[in-house]
């Protein structure tokens, strides 16, 4: 469990349309095997330290005649942002994905200062 060390807790959230590959016959729709898409996300204001980030698929459009395989995660998390990563594999055909995210962490405090 993460314990927050000050009373200034920030919550930031957003929604990211990651791709729409069926429109242009992109790899997520027409390819097979391992495929990945990354999107950089910037927080509206930096956190004091690396926040906890939760991601989920909020819109999922796939070919129903194929296996539906998906993995979504937050990687390279910093106080300023993170990378939203979607992966699929095998014969899955993913037309489009929208992902939602939520970050919770400490905010900078007026007493945060360094002498040198």
MMTF fields as JSON, N, C-alpha, C and O atoms, coordinates in Angstrom:
{
  "mmtfVersion": "1.0.0",
  "mmtfProducer": "UNKNOWN",
  "numBonds": 463,
  "numAtoms": 464,
  "numGroups": 116,
  "numChains": 1,
  "numModels": 1,
  "chainsPerModel": [1],
  "groupsPerChain": [116],
  "chainIdList": ["A"],
  "bondAtomList": [4, 2, 8, 6, 12, 10, 16, 14, 20, 18, 24, 22, 28, 26, 32, 30, 36, 34, 40, 38, 44, 42, 48, 46, 52, 50, 56, 54, 60, 58, 64, 62, 68, 66, 72, 70, 76, 74, 80, 78, 84, 82, 88, 86, 92, 90, 96, 94, 100, 98, 104, 102, 108, 106, 112, 110, 116, 114, 120, 118, 124, 122, 128, 126, 132, 130, 136, 134, 140, 138, 144, 142, 148, 146, 152, 150, 156, 154, 160, 158, 164, 162, 168, 166, 172, 170, 176, 174, 180, 178, 184, 182, 188, 186, 192, 190, 196, 194, 200, 198, 204, 202, 208, 206, 212, 210, 216, 214, 220, 218, 224, 222, 228, 226, 232, 230, 236, 234, 240, 238, 244, 242, 248, 246, 252, 250, 256, 254, 260, 258, 264, 262, 268, 266, 272, 270, 276, 274, 280, 278, 284, 282, 288, 286, 292, 290, 296, 294, 300, 298, 304, 302, 308, 306, 312, 310, 316, 314, 320, 318, 324, 322, 328, 326, 332, 330, 336, 334, 340, 338, 344, 342, 348, 346, 352, 350, 356, 354, 360, 358, 364, 362, 368, 366, 372, 370, 376, 374, 380, 378, 384, 382, 388, 386, 392, 390, 396, 394, 400, 398, 404, 402, 408, 406, 412, 410, 416, 414, 420, 418, 424, 422, 428, 426, 432, 430, 436, 434, 440, 438, 444, 442, 448, 446, 452, 450, 456, 454, 460, 458],
  "bondOrderList": [1, 1, 1, 1, 1, 1, 1, 1, 1, 1, 1, 1, 1, 1, 1, 1, 1, 1, 1, 1, 1, 1, 1, 1, 1, 1, 1, 1, 1, 1, 1, 1, 1, 1, 1, 1, 1, 1, 1, 1, 1, 1, 1, 1, 1, 1, 1, 1, 1, 1, 1, 1, 1, 1, 1, 1, 1, 1, 1, 1, 1, 1, 1, 1, 1, 1, 1, 1, 1, 1, 1, 1, 1, 1, 1, 1, 1, 1, 1, 1, 1, 1, 1, 1, 1, 1, 1, 1, 1, 1, 1, 1, 1, 1, 1, 1, 1, 1, 1, 1, 1, 1, 1, 1, 1, 1, 1, 1, 1, 1, 1, 1, 1, 1, 1],
  "groupList": [{"groupName": "UNK", "atomNameList": ["N", "CA", "C", "O"], "elementList": ["N", "C", "C", "O"], "formalChargeList": [0, 0, 0, 0], "bondAtomList": [1, 0, 2, 1, 3, 2], "bondOrderList": [1, 1, 2], "singleLetterCode": "X", "chemCompType": "L-PEPTIDE LINKING"}],
  "groupTypeList": [0, 0, 0, 0, 0, 0, 0, 0, 0, 0, 0, 0, 0, 0, 0, 0, 0, 0, 0, 0, 0, 0, 0, 0, 0, 0, 0, 0, 0, 0, 0, 0, 0, 0, 0, 0, 0, 0, 0, 0, 0, 0, 0, 0, 0, 0, 0, 0, 0, 0, 0, 0, 0, 0, 0, 0, 0, 0, 0, 0, 0, 0, 0, 0, 0, 0, 0, 0, 0, 0, 0, 0, 0, 0, 0, 0, 0, 0, 0, 0, 0, 0, 0, 0, 0, 0, 0, 0, 0, 0, 0, 0, 0, 0, 0, 0, 0, 0, 0, 0, 0, 0, 0, 0, 0, 0, 0, 0, 0, 0, 0, 0, 0, 0, 0, 0],
  "groupIdList": [1, 2, 3, 4, 5, 6, 7, 8, 9, 10, 11, 12, 13, 14, 15, 16, 17, 18, 19, 20, 21, 22, 23, 24, 25, 26, 27, 28, 29, 30, 31, 32, 33, 34, 35, 36, 37, 38, 39, 40, 41, 42, 43, 44, 45, 46, 47, 48, 49, 50, 51, 52, 53, 54, 55, 56, 57, 58, 59, 60, 61, 62, 63, 64, 65, 66, 67, 68, 69, 70, 71, 72, 73, 74, 75, 76, 77, 78, 79, 80, 81, 82, 83, 84, 85, 86, 87, 88, 89, 90, 91, 92, 93, 94, 95, 96, 97, 98, 99, 100, 101, 102, 103, 104, 105, 106, 107, 108, 109, 110, 111, 112, 113, 114, 115, 116],
  "secStructList": [7, 7, 7, 7, 1, 1, 1, 7, 3, 3, 3, 3, 3, 3, 3, 3, 3, 3, 3, 3, 6, 6, 6, 6, 6, 7, 2, 2, 2, 2, 7, 7, 1, 1, 3, 3, 3, 3, 3, 3, 3, 3, 7, 1, 1, 7, 7, 1, 1, 7, 7, 3, 3, 3, 3, 3, 3, 3, 3, 3, 3, 3, 7, 6, 6, 1, 7, 7, 7, 7, 3, 3, 3, 3, 3, 1, 7, 7, 1, 1, 3, 3, 3, 3, 3, 3, 3, 3, 7, 6, 6, 7, 7, 3, 3, 3, 3, 3, 3, 3, 3, 3, 3, 3, 3, 3, 7, 7, 7, 6, 6, 7, 7, 7, 7, 7],
  "xCoordList": [0.842, 0.0, 0.887, 1.895, 0.508, 1.236, 0.632, -0.583, 1.484, 1.029, 1.46, 2.618, 0.539, 0.822, 1.279, 0.686, 2.347, 2.955, 2.485, 2.984, 1.564, 1.014, -0.479, -1.017, -1.124, -2.579, -2.998, -4.192, -2.059, -2.381, -2.355, -1.305, -3.507, -3.632, -4.3, -5.338, -3.688, -4.244, -4.783, -4.237, -5.861, -6.447, -6.554, -7.157, -5.978, -6.06, -6.641, -6.424, -7.372, -7.966, -8.123, -8.096, -8.288, -8.469, -8.919, -9.048, -9.154, -9.584, -8.764, -8.606, -8.244, -7.344, -7.853, -7.883, -8.255, -8.523, -7.171, -6.435, -6.836, -5.485, -5.263, -4.197, -6.244, -6.118, -7.481, -8.423, -7.55, -8.743, -8.243, -8.339, -7.711, -7.003, -7.894, -7.39, -9.177, -10.029, -10.23, -10.501, -10.103, -10.304, -9.22, -9.479, -7.994, -6.883, -6.198, -5.065, -6.893, -6.36, -5.019, -4.097, -4.933, -3.706, -3.409, -4.228, -2.225, -1.743, -2.613, -2.747, -3.211, -4.059, -5.275, -5.797, -5.721, -6.881, -6.498, -7.15, -5.474, -5.141, -3.954, -3.734, -3.189, -2.007, -2.321, -3.466, -1.276, -1.407, -0.107, 0.883, -0.122, 1.047, 1.068, 0.081, 2.203, 2.288, 2.265, 2.996, 1.421, 1.317, 1.15, 0.581, 1.651, 1.627, 1.433, 1.897, 0.744, 0.594, 0.863, 0.36, 1.661, 1.999, 1.496, 1.581, 0.971, 0.541, 1.085, 0.907, 1.746, 2.24, 1.088, 0.288, 1.017, -0.005, 0.713, 1.574, 0.353, 0.904, -0.168, -1.315, 0.205, -0.725, -0.973, -0.141, -2.129, -2.447, -1.507, -1.239, -1.0, 0.013, 0.894, 0.395, 2.192, 3.059, 2.705, 2.29, 2.877, 2.73, 4.042, 5.07, 4.016, 5.226, 6.16, 7.381, 5.574, 6.317, 5.514, 4.418, 6.053, 5.368, 4.015, 3.962, 2.916, 1.593, 1.251, 1.945, 0.179, -0.407, -1.3, -2.083, -1.183, -1.958, -2.751, -2.209, -4.033, -4.925, -5.402, -5.796, -5.371, -5.862, -6.894, -6.852, -7.819, -8.833, -9.284, -9.128, -9.839, -10.404, -11.828, -12.647, -12.122, -13.462, -14.263, -15.485, -13.594, -14.28, -13.431, -12.228, -14.064, -13.354, -14.145, -15.266, -13.589, -14.258, -13.383, -12.285, -13.893, -13.096, -13.911, -15.128, -13.227, -13.86, -14.37, -13.575, -15.67, -16.272, -16.023, -16.307, -15.498, -15.222, -13.837, -13.48, -13.067, -11.71, -11.603, -12.481, -10.521, -10.25, -9.978, -9.327, -10.476, -10.3, -9.26, -9.539, -8.055, -6.932, -6.492, -6.324, -6.309, -5.899, -5.135, -5.416, -4.17, -3.43, -3.227, -2.726, -3.611, -3.433, -2.728, -3.037, -1.781, -1.01, -0.471, -0.45, -0.034, 0.669, 2.139, 2.469, 3.011, 4.445, 5.183, 4.635, 6.407, 7.285, 6.582, 6.561, 6.016, 5.279, 6.264, 7.209, 6.03, 6.825, 5.849, 4.641, 6.345, 5.446, 4.782, 3.772, 5.336, 4.811, 3.851, 3.046, 3.917, 3.06, 3.447, 4.168, 2.967, 3.231, 2.966, 2.496, 3.268, 2.952, 1.831, 1.925, 0.784, -0.337, -0.007, 0.27, -0.036, 0.408, -0.709, -1.231, -1.068, -2.043, -1.326, -0.575, -1.577, -0.983, -2.066, -3.027, -1.892, -2.702, -1.791, -0.638, -2.285, -1.447, -2.341, -3.568, -1.69, -2.423, -3.212, -2.756, -4.4, -5.225, -6.247, -7.141, -6.135, -7.088, -7.089, -6.042, -8.295, -8.455, -9.123, -10.287, -8.349, -8.848, -9.024, -8.061, -10.265, -10.563, -10.171, -9.497, -10.609, -10.29, -10.369, -11.057, -9.633, -9.557, -9.567, -8.896, -10.338, -10.237, -9.941, -10.569, -8.999, -8.596, -8.829, -8.598, -9.289, -9.433, -8.343, -7.884, -7.93, -6.885, -7.212, -7.943, -6.644, -6.816, -5.481, -4.902, -4.996, -3.746, -4.036, -4.738, -3.486, -3.67, -2.293, -1.526, -1.99, -0.694, -0.586, -1.508, 0.568, 0.838, 1.104, 1.743, 0.598, 0.866, 2.003, 2.272, 2.668, 3.712, 3.126, 1.968, 3.948, 3.539, 4.38, 5.526, 3.823, 4.56, 5.858, 6.809, 5.903, 7.104, 8.16, 9.218, 7.889, 8.892, 9.879, 9.565, 11.046, 12.092, 13.439, 13.585, 14.409, 15.781, 16.672, 16.508, 17.634, 18.552, 19.606, 20.036, 20.027, 21.103, 20.754, 21.531],
  "yCoordList": [-1.173, 0.0, 1.237, 1.292, 2.204, 3.47, 4.395, 4.587, 4.964, 5.939, 7.324, 7.53, 8.255, 9.614, 10.424, 10.35, 11.202, 11.874, 13.305, 13.977, 13.788, 15.116, 15.123, 14.186, 16.189, 16.276, 16.739, 16.779, 17.085, 17.548, 16.365, 16.006, 15.781, 14.643, 15.119, 15.779, 14.775, 15.163, 13.966, 12.865, 14.198, 13.188, 13.813, 14.874, 13.164, 13.62, 12.471, 11.31, 12.768, 11.706, 12.162, 13.357, 11.193, 11.532, 10.337, 9.222, 10.605, 9.596, 9.791, 10.917, 8.7, 8.778, 7.853, 6.636, 8.404, 7.536, 7.071, 7.866, 5.789, 5.307, 5.078, 5.404, 4.528, 4.322, 3.981, 3.633, 4.096, 3.719, 3.086, 3.684, 1.874, 1.235, 0.659, 0.371, 0.479, -0.072, 0.943, 0.553, 2.228, 3.275, 3.272, 3.603, 2.894, 2.927, 1.566, 1.481, 0.501, -0.861, -0.991, -1.65, -0.341, -0.354, -1.722, -2.637, -1.86, -3.159, -3.782, -5.005, -2.972, -3.553, -4.246, -5.205, -3.762, -4.329, -5.4, -6.442, -5.162, -6.073, -6.99, -7.954, -6.711, -7.509, -8.734, -8.972, -9.504, -10.618, -10.739, -10.078, -11.597, -11.716, -10.594, -9.875, -10.435, -9.4, -7.993, -7.695, -7.147, -5.745, -4.872, -5.299, -3.64, -2.739, -1.305, -0.928, -0.509, 0.924, 1.654, 1.252, 2.735, 3.558, 4.979, 5.52, 5.572, 6.972, 7.659, 7.173, 8.787, 9.563, 10.37, 10.96, 10.386, 11.13, 12.065, 11.634, 13.345, 14.329, 14.697, 14.953, 14.721, 15.15, 16.65, 17.373, 17.115, 18.54, 19.392, 20.544, 18.828, 19.459, 18.348, 17.257, 18.592, 17.539, 17.189, 18.042, 15.925, 15.456, 15.68, 15.938, 15.584, 15.722, 14.534, 14.686, 13.359, 12.115, 11.284, 11.675, 10.159, 9.29, 8.84, 8.237, 9.135, 8.764, 7.311, 6.655, 6.833, 5.545, 5.823, 6.773, 5.0, 5.201, 3.936, 2.831, 4.116, 3.023, 3.291, 4.414, 2.274, 2.413, 1.33, 0.244, 1.643, 0.673, 0.978, 2.096, -0.021, 0.165, 0.682, 0.05, 1.832, 2.408, 2.245, 2.391, 1.944, 1.634, 0.612, 0.801, -0.461, -1.608, -2.076, -2.561, -1.944, -2.322, -3.37, -3.072, -4.615, -5.717, -6.525, -6.371, -7.378, -8.342, -9.5, -10.191, -9.716, -10.745, -12.163, -13.111, -12.332, -13.674, -14.183, -15.317, -13.366, -13.733, -13.738, -13.228, -14.319, -14.24, -12.79, -12.058, -12.388, -11.013, -11.0, -11.366, -10.57, -10.551, -9.107, -8.344, -8.746, -7.368, -7.315, -8.059, -6.423, -6.109, -4.601, -4.056, -3.92, -2.47, -2.153, -2.739, -1.221, -0.908, 0.516, 1.154, 0.994, 2.268, 1.935, 1.164, 2.507, 2.264, 3.598, 4.641, 3.554, 4.738, 5.891, 7.022, 5.595, 6.601, 7.533, 7.084, 8.83, 9.863, 10.862, 10.758, 11.811, 12.833, 13.696, 14.349, 13.704, 14.539, 13.804, 14.446, 12.471, 11.731, 10.266, 9.757, 9.59, 8.169, 7.773, 8.583, 6.53, 5.981, 4.964, 4.034, 5.151, 4.23, 3.209, 3.588, 1.913, 0.875, -0.146, -0.706, -0.381, -1.409, -2.467, -2.15, -3.737, -4.851, -5.851, -6.065, -6.458, -7.601, -8.57, -8.239, -9.765, -10.793, -11.81, -11.739, -12.751, -13.801, -13.229, -12.309, -13.778, -13.349, -12.276, -11.977, -11.695, -10.67, -9.491, -9.054, -8.985, -7.794, -6.721, -6.836, -5.674, -4.583, -3.352, -2.824, -2.908, -1.749, -0.45, 0.399, -0.308, 0.918, 0.677, -0.219, 1.519, 1.461, 2.887, 3.777, 3.074, 4.289, 3.831, 2.895, 4.476, 4.1, 5.271, 6.427, 4.954, 5.947, 5.707, 4.578, 6.759, 6.639, 7.525, 8.51, 7.135, 7.862, 7.822, 6.752, 8.989, 9.082, 9.714, 10.721, 9.111, 9.612, 9.708, 8.744, 10.871, 11.027, 12.326, 13.141, 12.494, 13.696, 14.881, 14.753, 16.034, 17.278, 18.018, 17.785, 18.903, 19.702, 20.516, 20.934, 20.726, 21.452, 22.715, 22.735, 23.768, 25.029, 24.846, 25.604, 23.839, 23.608, 22.771, 22.484, 22.387, 21.65, 22.655, 23.35, 22.736, 23.613, 23.018, 22.23, 23.421, 22.956, 24.162, 25.143, 24.084, 25.201, 25.224, 26.296, 24.052, 24.011, 23.065, 22.888],
  "zCoordList": [0.0, 0.0, 0.0, 0.704, -0.78, -0.803, 0.242, 0.286, 1.078, 2.077, 1.606, 1.244, 1.613, 1.18, 2.382, 3.458, 2.185, 3.329, 3.535, 4.437, 2.753, 3.036, 2.732, 2.142, 3.144, 2.987, 1.598, 1.304, 0.749, -0.597, -1.571, -2.102, -1.788, -2.682, -3.965, -3.934, -5.086, -6.376, -7.133, -7.056, -7.863, -8.738, -10.123, -10.286, -11.104, -12.489, -13.292, -12.946, -14.352, -15.15, -16.585, -16.881, -17.472, -18.87, -19.679, -19.174, -20.95, -21.907, -23.183, -23.655, -23.739, -24.893, -26.0, -25.812, -27.154, -28.295, -28.838, -29.424, -28.647, -28.958, -30.453, -30.976, -31.135, -32.577, -33.162, -32.451, -34.496, -35.257, -36.552, -37.624, -36.442, -37.554, -38.646, -39.732, -38.418, -39.468, -40.59, -41.725, -40.297, -41.301, -42.369, -43.526, -41.974, -42.933, -43.072, -43.547, -42.654, -42.749, -42.024, -42.504, -40.844, -40.047, -39.454, -39.543, -38.843, -38.343, -37.274, -37.228, -36.411, -35.368, -35.978, -35.411, -37.128, -37.803, -38.823, -38.899, -39.587, -40.686, -40.399, -41.133, -39.352, -39.061, -38.218, -37.832, -37.945, -37.005, -36.235, -36.549, -35.218, -34.353, -33.33, -33.174, -32.622, -31.589, -32.191, -33.135, -31.634, -32.061, -30.834, -29.83, -30.919, -29.766, -30.238, -31.314, -29.425, -29.668, -28.365, -27.316, -28.416, -27.246, -27.464, -28.567, -26.397, -26.427, -25.176, -24.059, -25.378, -24.237, -23.645, -24.372, -22.321, -21.592, -20.622, -19.855, -20.662, -19.727, -18.712, -19.078, -17.44, -16.411, -16.553, -17.101, -16.054, -16.17, -15.322, -15.663, -14.207, -13.364, -12.815, -12.54, -12.647, -12.104, -10.665, -9.881, -10.343, -8.967, -8.228, -8.855, -6.913, -6.094, -6.303, -6.331, -6.448, -6.686, -7.677, -8.08, -8.061, -9.014, -8.447, -7.376, -9.17, -8.672, -9.007, -9.785, -8.41, -8.798, -10.009, -10.002, -11.039, -12.265, -12.57, -12.567, -12.832, -13.221, -14.645, -14.963, -15.506, -16.881, -17.166, -16.587, -18.065, -18.471, -19.892, -20.382, -20.536, -21.872, -21.703, -21.036, -22.306, -22.195, -23.485, -23.471, -24.595, -25.842, -26.583, -26.76, -27.009, -27.576, -28.778, -28.623, -29.973, -31.215, -31.897, -32.367, -31.943, -32.488, -33.489, -33.589, -34.217, -35.111, -34.252, -33.614, -34.23, -33.393, -33.866, -33.134, -35.074, -35.595, -35.21, -35.533, -34.531, -34.118, -32.607, -31.911, -32.102, -30.669, -30.296, -31.042, -29.151, -28.681, -27.566, -26.425, -27.929, -26.991, -26.77, -27.721, -25.504, -25.213, -23.908, -22.969, -23.87, -22.656, -22.674, -23.658, -21.6, -21.521, -20.204, -19.166, -20.259, -19.059, -19.117, -20.17, -17.949, -17.838, -17.608, -16.708, -18.412, -18.285, -18.22, -18.578, -17.766, -17.69, -16.957, -17.442, -15.8, -15.032, -14.333, -13.684, -14.475, -13.805, -13.157, -13.371, -12.381, -11.836, -12.921, -12.656, -14.124, -15.214, -16.144, -16.819, -16.198, -17.125, -17.21, -16.352, -18.245, -18.419, -19.867, -20.666, -20.194, -21.51, -21.354, -20.552, -22.12, -22.17, -23.262, -24.4, -22.92, -23.852, -24.045, -23.08, -25.311, -25.67, -26.505, -27.428, -26.158, -26.903, -27.286, -26.547, -28.456, -28.863, -29.586, -29.865, -29.895, -30.509, -31.218, -31.16, -31.883, -32.597, -33.759, -34.438, -33.986, -35.113, -34.734, -35.527, -33.548, -33.109, -34.072, -34.551, -34.344, -35.201, -34.349, -33.968, -34.063, -33.222, -34.102, -34.658, -34.215, -35.054, -34.367, -34.95, -33.105, -32.368, -30.873, -30.385, -30.176, -28.714, -28.17, -28.692, -27.121, -26.313, -24.896, -24.401, -24.248, -22.893, -21.947, -22.299, -20.742, -19.678, -18.644, -18.472, -17.961, -16.946, -15.752, -15.853, -14.627, -13.371, -12.632, -12.444, -12.216, -11.453, -10.103, -10.016, -9.044, -7.684, -7.028, -7.03, -6.473, -5.827, -5.06, -5.033, -4.437, -3.656, -4.574, -5.618, -4.16, -4.868, -4.178, -3.0, -4.902, -4.26, -3.1, -3.134, -2.086, -0.888, -0.784, -1.234, -0.197, -0.037, 0.739, 0.548, 1.62, 2.418, 1.676, 2.236, 0.45, -0.346, -0.921, -1.888, -0.345, -0.853, -0.508, 0.426, -1.291, -1.073, -0.962, -1.688, -0.033, 0.133, -0.958, -1.384, -1.413, -2.414, -3.498, -4.436]
}
